[in-house]
Amino acid sequence: CFIHHLKNAYGDTIKIRIFPTESDAYIALEKGTIDAVIGDSTTLMHWRSKQKDSKKYRLIGLPAKYSNLVWHKYGIAIAKDNVELMKKLNDAINQIKSDGTLRELVKKYFGN
């Protein structure tokens, strides 16, 4: 979806490459075979922090006119053996779904 909008907005002025993995895209950026990587900002910040010359790379935000095209889904990572925490998280998520709190938060912060 986002690629379609980039092509419509920029036409032949840009060349879009799709990589099998984010790591492949980062390698291409490091080698200079591409000019930019579009990805999750948290992942990009982490990748940049691990670079020897992190100042060589700049993170910029998505143009505002495209912000409605991206819907990120995030997860919560916990240790597999932490069953108690997993149950508490699942219970809390189910509670805010059932009482309407989740719907209100999504509407308030994302307008959907």
C-alpha atoms as a printed R data frame, in Angstrom:
    type eleno elety resid chain resno       x       y       z
1   ATOM     1    CA   CYS     A     1   0.000   0.000   0.000
2   ATOM     2    CA   PHE     A     2   2.696   2.483   1.015
3   ATOM     3    CA   ILE     A     3   4.847   1.573  -2.006
4   ATOM     4    CA   HIS     A     4   1.921   2.345  -4.301
5   ATOM     5    CA   HIS     A     5   1.590   5.816  -2.763
6   ATOM     6    CA   LEU     A     6   5.329   6.470  -3.042
7   ATOM     7    CA   LYS     A     7   5.248   5.551  -6.730
8   ATOM     8    CA   ASN     A     8   2.247   7.836  -7.300
9   ATOM     9    CA   ALA     A     9   3.864  10.718  -5.432
10  ATOM    10    CA   TYR     A    10   7.390  10.474  -6.857
11  ATOM    11    CA   GLY     A    11   6.967   8.535 -10.103
12  ATOM    12    CA   ASP     A    12  10.223   7.713 -11.864
13  ATOM    13    CA   THR     A    13  12.273  10.069  -9.678
14  ATOM    14    CA   ILE     A    14  12.863   7.261  -7.186
15  ATOM    15    CA   LYS     A    15  13.728   3.590  -7.479
16  ATOM    16    CA   ILE     A    16  12.141   1.312  -4.888
17  ATOM    17    CA   ARG     A    17  13.854  -1.909  -3.884
18  ATOM    18    CA   ILE     A    18  12.300  -4.506  -1.626
19  ATOM    19    CA   PHE     A    19  14.655  -6.669   0.434
20  ATOM    20    CA   PRO     A    20  13.976 -10.119   1.890
21  ATOM    21    CA   THR     A    21  14.978  -8.898   5.361
22  ATOM    22    CA   GLU     A    22  15.629  -5.608   7.116
23  ATOM    23    CA   SER     A    23  19.219  -6.732   7.647
24  ATOM    24    CA   ASP     A    24  19.675  -6.970   3.880
25  ATOM    25    CA   ALA     A    25  18.368  -3.421   3.511
26  ATOM    26    CA   TYR     A    26  20.738  -2.132   6.196
27  ATOM    27    CA   ILE     A    27  23.694  -3.838   4.507
28  ATOM    28    CA   ALA     A    28  22.773  -2.170   1.217
29  ATOM    29    CA   LEU     A    29  22.568   1.193   2.998
30  ATOM    30    CA   GLU     A    30  25.971   0.648   4.615
31  ATOM    31    CA   LYS     A    31  27.478  -0.261   1.220
32  ATOM    32    CA   GLY     A    32  25.923   2.794  -0.389
33  ATOM    33    CA   THR     A    33  23.905   0.819  -2.944
34  ATOM    34    CA   ILE     A    34  20.708   2.469  -1.675
35  ATOM    35    CA   ASP     A    35  20.072   5.924  -0.247
36  ATOM    36    CA   ALA     A    36  17.454   5.186   2.393
37  ATOM    37    CA   VAL     A    37  15.585   2.510   4.321
38  ATOM    38    CA   ILE     A    38  11.953   2.886   5.322
39  ATOM    39    CA   GLY     A    39  11.138   0.932   8.458
40  ATOM    40    CA   ASP     A    40   9.951   0.946  12.028
41  ATOM    41    CA   SER     A    41  11.530   3.892  13.848
42  ATOM    42    CA   THR     A    42  12.445   1.888  16.945
43  ATOM    43    CA   THR     A    43  14.217  -0.741  14.860
44  ATOM    44    CA   LEU     A    44  16.006   1.932  12.844
45  ATOM    45    CA   MET     A    45  17.159   3.719  16.009
46  ATOM    46    CA   HIS     A    46  18.504   0.467  17.421
47  ATOM    47    CA   TRP     A    47  20.324  -0.345  14.171
48  ATOM    48    CA   ARG     A    48  21.843   3.138  14.025
49  ATOM    49    CA   SER     A    49  22.997   2.923  17.654
50  ATOM    50    CA   LYS     A    50  25.035  -0.179  16.775
51  ATOM    51    CA   GLN     A    51  26.930   1.511  13.926
52  ATOM    52    CA   LYS     A    52  30.553   2.552  14.445
53  ATOM    53    CA   ASP     A    53  29.802   5.893  12.794
54  ATOM    54    CA   SER     A    54  26.183   6.410  13.813
55  ATOM    55    CA   LYS     A    55  26.349  10.110  12.874
56  ATOM    56    CA   LYS     A    56  26.698   9.006   9.264
57  ATOM    57    CA   TYR     A    57  22.982   8.147   9.321
58  ATOM    58    CA   ARG     A    58  20.044  10.419   9.996
59  ATOM    59    CA   LEU     A    59  16.545   9.347  10.984
60  ATOM    60    CA   ILE     A    60  13.679  11.381   9.599
61  ATOM    61    CA   GLY     A    61   9.966  11.014  10.096
62  ATOM    62    CA   LEU     A    62   7.354  10.009   7.589
63  ATOM    63    CA   PRO     A    63   5.893  12.984   5.694
64  ATOM    64    CA   ALA     A    64   2.640  14.000   7.392
65  ATOM    65    CA   LYS     A    65   0.603  13.413   4.240
66  ATOM    66    CA   TYR     A    66   1.433   9.686   4.498
67  ATOM    67    CA   SER     A    67   0.945   9.220   8.238
68  ATOM    68    CA   ASN     A    68  -2.544   7.769   7.755
69  ATOM    69    CA   LEU     A    69  -1.146   4.978   5.540
70  ATOM    70    CA   VAL     A    70   0.859   3.299   8.254
71  ATOM    71    CA   TRP     A    71  -0.620   1.247  11.074
72  ATOM    72    CA   HIS     A    72   2.041  -0.387  13.195
73  ATOM    73    CA   LYS     A    73   1.284  -3.465  15.205
74  ATOM    74    CA   TYR     A    74   3.470  -3.912  18.229
75  ATOM    75    CA   GLY     A    75   3.930  -6.791  20.586
76  ATOM    76    CA   ILE     A    76   5.218  -7.222  24.087
77  ATOM    77    CA   ALA     A    77   8.192  -9.517  24.543
78  ATOM    78    CA   ILE     A    78   8.415 -11.493  27.767
79  ATOM    79    CA   ALA     A    79  10.332 -14.570  28.829
80  ATOM    80    CA   LYS     A    80   8.550 -17.772  27.801
81  ATOM    81    CA   ASP     A    81   8.625 -19.123  31.329
82  ATOM    82    CA   ASN     A    82   7.036 -16.001  32.861
83  ATOM    83    CA   VAL     A    83   3.508 -17.423  32.753
84  ATOM    84    CA   GLU     A    84   2.279 -15.196  35.574
85  ATOM    85    CA   LEU     A    85   3.187 -11.988  33.733
86  ATOM    86    CA   MET     A    86   1.721 -13.300  30.472
87  ATOM    87    CA   LYS     A    87  -1.576 -14.040  32.230
88  ATOM    88    CA   LYS     A    88  -1.652 -10.561  33.810
89  ATOM    89    CA   LEU     A    89  -0.970  -8.897  30.452
90  ATOM    90    CA   ASN     A    90  -3.587 -10.984  28.658
91  ATOM    91    CA   ASP     A    91  -6.146 -10.274  31.389
92  ATOM    92    CA   ALA     A    92  -5.438  -6.537  31.213
93  ATOM    93    CA   ILE     A    93  -5.707  -6.484  27.413
94  ATOM    94    CA   ASN     A    94  -8.959  -8.435  27.496
95  ATOM    95    CA   GLN     A    95 -10.340  -6.072  30.148
96  ATOM    96    CA   ILE     A    96  -9.652  -2.885  28.159
97  ATOM    97    CA   LYS     A    97 -11.088  -4.528  25.045
98  ATOM    98    CA   SER     A    98 -14.302  -5.560  26.793
99  ATOM    99    CA   ASP     A    99 -14.935  -2.318  28.700
100 ATOM   100    CA   GLY     A   100 -14.332  -0.069  25.663
101 ATOM   101    CA   THR     A   101 -11.147   1.557  26.978
102 ATOM   102    CA   LEU     A   102  -9.040   0.247  24.093
103 ATOM   103    CA   ARG     A   103 -11.488   1.626  21.527
104 ATOM   104    CA   GLU     A   104 -11.430   5.033  23.267
105 ATOM   105    CA   LEU     A   105  -7.615   5.109  23.354
106 ATOM   106    CA   VAL     A   106  -7.328   4.213  19.675
107 ATOM   107    CA   LYS     A   107  -9.842   6.908  18.767
108 ATOM   108    CA   LYS     A   108  -8.132   9.508  20.975
109 ATOM   109    CA   TYR     A   109  -4.577   8.899  19.774
110 ATOM   110    CA   PHE     A   110  -5.061   7.579  16.232
111 ATOM   111    CA   GLY     A   111  -8.435   8.985  15.207
112 ATOM   112    CA   ASN     A   112  -9.729   5.600  14.050
